[in-house]
Amino acid sequence: MSRIGILGGAFDPIHLGHTRIIKESILKLNLDTLLVIPTKNNPWKDHSALSNNDRINTISLAIKDIAKAKICTIELDSLTEDKNYTIDTLKTLKKQYQNDELFYIMGMDQASKFNQWKNAKEISELVSLVVFKRPDYQENNNLKTYHFLEIETSISHESSTAIKQGHIEMLDKNVLSYLANHGLCLDSLIKKKMSNKRYLHTLSVAKLAREFAQSNHLDDLKAYIAAMMHDVAKEMDKDLELELMKKYYSEFLNKPEPVYHQWLSSYVCQNEFDIHDQEILQAIENHTTASLDMHLLDMCVYCADKLDPLRGYDSSEAIALCNQDIKKGFVYCLNDFYQFSKKKNREIDPCFFEIFNKFKKEI
């Protein structure tokens, strides 16, 4: 007879708190196998941020080094679109593992409202219920009523809610890489790195860059990722900013400090988010100053940043031009920048005129 652990959840996305529970469950319950079951239609949750396929892929990455853990897609494979209830899943699993001992694992937050679950008593008779106790949760009657096995654990603050607030350190590095490179949950992953005003600007730029890319038959996912990440280092600590510029981008130290972030945002992408796609990185590195080597994707991000409707002026005409022909829109933006700088008596980098003249000739 085998000892089978069962851990269900949205895993939207899976985080280090989940993998810690998986490892501790296998060890402390002496399990032969632990089934990780992503829910399809959770009765406690309206929708998932990730698709079923992306949840499977991220779970696979998170548990790839845990030999006794495996994904069970019993709920995702269900043909019904009705809400999934644990009692139904367990009845099916009981038939598959009729000679084995089943342990259903949950956190204290779930155990505290277990009496509200459908067929709670029947569930407690089908399997051994296991709860991970937390010192910051008070005891409740459910633990005795339904005969929970209690496992002590240290306080952990990992949660999907915290990740949605930008705590990327709570994600396995492979899961973070998957999400970032697929453009998933980026609105959550970058949130902690910028002020609310900058954050709203970033979301607006990403939406517009994707629109420009689609209209010009370019890779809209790459445009979206680059735009979402273009200002990720804009509000970096100034001492760290200078340190990184000296170490990795010394050739650009003669540029104005306000444009350092285009290179440092590329650095953050590579070193914190594991984004190494050269087209995405180049679009980020060219989004403020532009360059003689501007690709069409770069122009989408550059123009979206300059024409963001949240900047407070009517950019609808220029946006329409970018949707029609991004290269023409790019030259329009360059000319607009020149006129604005001239009006404000701002110094213009000599390389600007080379860029402007090159692309003006091309159209």
C-alpha positions in Angstrom: 0.0 0.0 0.0 1.4 3.4 -1.1 1.0 6.7 0.7 -0.3 9.3 -1.8 -0.4 13.0 -1.0 -2.9 15.3 -2.8 -2.4 19.1 -3.1 -4.9 21.0 -5.0 -5.0 24.7 -5.8 -5.2 27.4 -8.5 -1.3 27.7 -8.7 -1.9 31.0 -10.4 1.1 31.1 -10.4 2.8 28.4 -8.3 5.2 30.0 -5.9 7.9 29.0 -3.4 5.4 28.6 -0.6 3.8 25.8 -2.6 7.0 24.0 -3.4 8.0 24.2 0.3 4.8 22.6 1.3 5.3 19.9 -1.3 8.7 19.1 0.0 7.7 19.1 3.6 4.6 17.0 2.9 6.7 14.3 1.2 9.2 14.3 4.0 6.9 14.6 7.1 4.2 12.3 5.8 6.6 9.8 4.3 4.8 9.9 1.0 5.5 7.7 -2.0 3.9 10.2 -4.4 2.4 13.7 -4.1 -0.1 14.6 -6.7 -0.3 18.3 -7.6 -3.7 19.0 -8.9 -4.4 22.4 -10.6 -8.1 23.3 -10.3 -10.2 23.9 -13.4 -13.1 25.8 -12.1 -12.4 26.6 -8.4 -15.7 27.4 -6.5 -13.7 29.9 -4.4 -12.2 31.8 -7.4 -13.8 33.5 -10.4 -11.0 33.2 -12.9 -7.3 32.5 -13.3 -4.6 34.9 -14.6 -2.8 32.0 -16.4 -4.3 29.6 -18.9 -4.5 25.9 -18.0 -1.5 25.1 -20.3 0.6 27.8 -18.7 -0.3 26.6 -15.2 0.8 23.1 -16.2 4.1 24.4 -17.6 4.9 26.5 -14.6 4.1 23.8 -12.2 6.3 21.4 -14.2 9.2 23.9 -13.9 8.7 24.4 -10.2 8.6 20.6 -9.3 11.1 19.3 -11.8 13.7 18.5 -9.1 11.2 17.0 -6.6 11.3 13.3 -7.6 8.1 12.2 -5.8 5.9 15.1 -7.0 3.9 14.9 -10.2 1.1 16.8 -11.9 -2.3 15.3 -12.0 -4.6 16.9 -14.5 -7.8 15.1 -13.4 -9.7 18.3 -13.0 -8.4 20.1 -16.1 -9.2 17.0 -18.2 -12.9 17.2 -17.1 -15.2 17.9 -20.0 -17.7 19.8 -17.8 -17.4 23.6 -17.3 -19.2 23.3 -14.0 -17.4 24.3 -10.8 -15.0 21.5 -9.6 -15.7 20.2 -6.1 -13.0 18.4 -4.1 -15.5 15.6 -3.2 -15.9 14.7 -6.9 -12.2 14.7 -7.5 -11.5 12.5 -4.5 -14.1 10.0 -5.4 -12.4 9.5 -8.8 -9.0 9.3 -7.2 -10.2 6.8 -4.6 -11.2 4.5 -7.5 -7.7 4.8 -9.1 -5.9 4.4 -5.8 -8.3 2.1 -4.0 -5.6 0.1 -2.2 -3.6 3.1 -1.2 -3.8 5.6 1.7 -4.7 9.1 0.5 -3.7 12.4 2.3 -5.4 15.6 1.3 -3.2 18.6 2.2 -4.2 22.2 2.8 -3.2 25.3 4.5 -4.7 26.7 7.7 -6.7 29.3 5.8 -8.5 26.5 4.0 -8.9 24.3 7.0 -10.5 27.2 9.0 -13.4 27.2 6.5 -13.5 23.5 5.7 -16.9 23.1 7.3 -18.2 25.2 4.3 -16.9 22.8 1.7 -19.3 20.6 -0.1 -19.7 17.2 1.6 -17.0 18.0 4.1 -17.8 15.1 6.4 -17.7 12.6 3.5 -14.3 14.0 2.4 -12.9 13.5 5.9 -14.0 9.8 5.6 -12.5 9.2 2.2 -9.0 10.6 3.0 -6.8 11.7 5.8 -6.9 15.4 6.1 -3.6 17.2 6.6 -3.1 20.9 7.6 0.0 22.9 7.8 -0.3 24.8 11.0 0.9 28.4 11.2 1.7 30.2 14.4 -0.2 33.3 13.2 -3.5 31.4 12.8 -5.7 30.6 15.7 -6.9 27.1 16.4 -10.4 26.3 15.1 -13.0 23.6 15.7 -12.6 22.1 12.3 -9.3 20.5 13.1 -10.9 18.3 15.8 -14.3 17.9 14.1 -12.7 16.5 10.9 -9.7 14.8 12.5 -7.0 16.8 10.8 -3.4 15.6 11.0 -1.4 18.7 11.9 2.1 19.5 10.6 4.1 22.3 12.2 5.7 24.8 9.8 7.4 28.2 10.0 5.6 31.4 9.1 5.7 32.0 5.4 4.4 35.0 3.5 4.5 33.6 0.0 1.1 34.0 -1.7 -0.4 34.7 -5.1 -1.7 38.0 -3.7 1.8 39.1 -2.8 3.1 38.1 -6.2 0.4 40.2 -7.8 1.8 43.1 -5.8 5.3 42.6 -7.3 7.1 40.3 -4.9 9.0 38.3 -7.6 11.3 36.9 -5.0 8.5 34.5 -4.1 8.7 32.8 -7.4 11.0 30.0 -8.5 13.5 31.5 -10.9 12.5 29.1 -13.7 8.8 30.1 -13.2 9.7 33.8 -13.2 11.6 33.3 -16.4 8.7 31.5 -18.1 6.2 34.2 -17.1 8.4 37.1 -18.2 9.4 35.6 -21.5 5.8 34.7 -22.3 4.5 38.2 -21.3 2.4 36.7 -18.5 1.6 38.5 -15.2 4.0 41.3 -16.2 1.6 43.9 -14.8 2.1 42.2 -11.4 5.8 41.4 -11.7 6.9 45.0 -12.4 4.5 46.8 -10.0 6.9 47.0 -7.0 9.6 48.6 -9.1 7.9 51.9 -9.8 5.6 54.6 -8.5 1.9 54.3 -9.4 2.2 57.1 -12.0 5.0 55.4 -13.7 3.2 52.1 -13.5 0.0 53.4 -15.2 2.2 55.0 -17.9 3.9 51.6 -18.4 0.6 49.8 -18.8 -0.6 52.4 -21.3 2.6 52.3 -23.3 2.5 48.5 -23.5 -1.0 48.5 -24.8 -0.2 51.1 -27.4 3.1 49.3 -28.5 1.2 46.1 -29.0 -1.4 48.0 -31.1 1.3 49.5 -33.3 3.0 46.0 -33.7 -0.3 44.4 -34.7 -1.1 47.1 -37.2 2.3 46.8 -38.8 2.3 43.0 -38.8 5.1 42.7 -36.3 5.6 40.5 -33.2 3.1 42.1 -30.8 4.2 39.9 -27.9 7.8 41.1 -28.1 6.5 44.7 -28.4 4.4 44.2 -25.4 7.2 42.7 -23.3 9.7 45.4 -24.3 7.2 48.2 -23.5 6.2 46.6 -20.2 9.9 46.5 -19.2 11.1 49.8 -20.8 11.0 51.8 -17.5 11.6 49.0 -15.1 14.9 50.7 -14.0 13.6 54.3 -14.3 13.3 54.7 -10.5 16.4 52.7 -9.5 18.4 53.9 -6.6 20.8 56.6 -7.9 23.9 55.1 -6.3 23.2 51.7 -7.7 22.4 53.2 -11.1 25.8 54.9 -11.3 27.5 51.8 -10.1 25.9 49.6 -12.8 26.5 52.2 -15.5 30.2 52.4 -14.7 30.5 48.6 -14.6 28.4 47.6 -17.6 27.7 50.6 -19.7 30.6 52.9 -19.2 30.6 54.0 -22.9 27.3 55.8 -22.3 28.3 57.7 -19.1 28.6 60.8 -21.2 24.9 60.6 -21.9 22.4 62.6 -19.7 21.6 60.8 -16.5 17.8 60.7 -17.3 18.4 58.3 -20.2 20.5 55.8 -18.2 17.4 53.8 -17.5 17.1 52.5 -21.1 20.3 50.5 -20.7 19.7 49.6 -17.0 16.2 48.4 -17.8 17.8 46.0 -20.3 20.2 44.9 -17.5 17.3 44.3 -15.1 15.5 42.3 -17.8 18.5 40.0 -18.3 19.6 39.6 -14.7 16.3 39.7 -12.8 13.7 38.4 -15.3 16.0 36.2 -17.4 14.8 37.9 -20.6 17.6 37.6 -23.2 15.7 38.0 -26.5 17.9 40.5 -28.4 15.0 42.1 -30.2 13.2 42.9 -27.0 16.4 44.1 -25.3 17.3 46.4 -28.3 13.8 47.9 -28.3 14.3 48.8 -24.6 17.8 50.2 -25.1 16.6 52.4 -28.0 13.3 53.6 -26.5 14.6 57.0 -25.2 17.5 58.2 -27.5 16.7 56.0 -30.6 19.7 54.9 -32.7 20.9 54.5 -36.3 20.1 50.8 -36.0 16.4 51.2 -35.2 14.3 48.2 -36.2 10.5 48.5 -36.7 9.9 46.8 -33.3 12.1 49.5 -31.7 10.0 52.1 -33.3 6.8 50.7 -31.9 8.1 51.0 -28.3 9.7 54.4 -29.0 6.6 55.9 -30.5 4.3 54.3 -27.9 6.4 55.9 -25.1 6.3 59.3 -26.7 2.6 59.2 -27.7 1.2 57.7 -24.5 -2.3 59.3 -24.1 -1.6 59.7 -20.4 1.0 62.3 -21.2 -1.9 64.8 -21.4 -1.9 66.0 -25.0 -3.8 65.0 -28.0 -1.7 62.4 -29.8 -4.5 60.7 -31.8 -3.3 62.0 -35.2 0.2 60.6 -34.6 -1.1 57.3 -33.2 -3.2 56.9 -36.4 -0.1 57.5 -38.5 1.9 54.9 -36.5 -0.8 52.4 -37.0 -0.7 53.1 -40.7 3.1 53.1 -41.1 5.3 52.8 -38.0 8.4 54.2 -39.9 6.5 57.4 -40.9 5.1 57.6 -37.3 8.7 57.3 -36.0 9.9 60.2 -38.1 7.0 62.2 -37.0 7.9 61.6 -33.4 11.6 62.5 -34.1 10.5 65.8 -35.7 8.1 66.5 -32.8 10.9 65.9 -30.3 13.1 68.3 -32.2 10.5 71.0 -32.3 9.7 70.6 -28.6 13.4 70.7 -27.6 14.0 73.8 -29.7 11.0 75.5 -28.2 12.3 74.7 -24.7 15.9 75.6 -25.6 17.1 72.1 -24.6 20.4 70.8 -25.8 20.1 68.1 -28.5 22.5 65.2 -28.8 24.4 65.5 -32.2 23.6 61.9 -32.9 19.9 62.8 -33.1 20.4 64.6 -36.4 22.1 61.6 -37.9 19.2 59.4 -36.8 16.5 61.9 -38.0 18.2 62.4 -41.4 18.7 58.7 -42.0 15.1 57.7 -41.4 13.6 60.8 -43.1 15.5 59.8 -46.3 14.1 56.3 -46.0 10.5 57.4 -46.2 
